[in-house]
Amino acid sequence: MKVSIVIACKNFNPYLEECLRHCLNLDYPDYEIIVLPDEGFNYPDQRVKIIPTGKVTPPVKRNKILEIPLGDIIAFIDDDAYPDKDWLKIAKIYFDDSEIGALGGPGVTPQNDNLRQWASGVIYESYLVSDGFTYRYRPKKKREVDDYPSCNFLIRREIFKEIGGFKTKFWPGEDTFLCLEIIKKIHKKILYVPELIVYHHRRPVFLPHLKQVSNYALHRGYFAKRFPETSFKVSYFVPSLFVLTLILLGIIHLKLFFLLLFSYLVSVFLSTLFSLINLKIKNNPCRLFIFVFFGIILTHLTYGIFFLKGILARKLKEE
């Protein structure tokens, strides 16, 4: 079972070099690596194929592979991530089941990320932020899913080609569209496998992290009305409802406003404390606590505002 690893990127960068180095050391006998940058560059290992795409969005880049021969499995990974050595070996075990159309696994924060990046990782792993989706950021119980991010996503070649690739310019959110097609059109399972690990570098708090959150929220809000099958979920609406409730109570009932705000801040405090205790953080725990505490609050506010913006948008810029 040959695997084609596909990496969409803007240009050659230190994270991509790290990703390629780990991909070239995978414990698997038959695979190739396809890099899709804006412009071509030279790489010393001939096992890495470089296909320039021009300045287009990642889903448009990835659709370029429809024009070339591919392995039996297509493994998508981001250029700022790198796989565990057994990544493909584990995937093959599950693809032996013909009912499985695609696989996803956790994107774990690498040990060498700096303190602000670690804060972002802890924020995403928090139940107060990701609710029932914390399995995307750390290994959890195996399960079927209906939506999974393309930073660690493997799909059968024939399914990808039958669907016609991503068929969208949405980014982020292209993975939501693809997963919906797998389930509705192909009627195959998407399985989350906790051992299928990649290490995904985080955007540091605060601005880079919040910019990523705002982009996620904008598209999820828009998808909630466009693709409700997988995006109309109560948990996606909670931050927006919280923001609206705070505004409403601030106008009509200050006592309830401060009661809600106090309860919320206590919840964030306890969540941050328990997260750092579970992670057994020893280096700069006080600074990390501050980054995570305020990061969770700003993440909720940012997500809530931009989710509403997505719901109210007539069209997104990609369209």
Secondary structure, 3 states (H helix, E strand, C coil): CCEEEEEECCCCCHHHHHHHHHHCCCCCCCEEEEEECCCCCCCCCCCEEECCCCCCCHHHHHHHHHHCCCCCEEEEECCCEEECCCHHHHHHHHHCCCCEEEEECCEECCCCCCHHHHHHHHHHHCHHHHHHHHHHCCCCCCEEECCCCCCEEEEEHHHHHHHCCCCCCCCCCHHHHHHHHHHHHHCCEEEECCCCCEEECCCCCCHHHHHHHHHHHHHHHHHHHHCHHHHCCHHHHHHHHHHHHHHHHHHHCHHHHHHHHHHHHHHHHHHHHHHHHHHCCCCCHHHHHHHHHHHHHHHHHHHHHHHHHHHHCCCCCCC
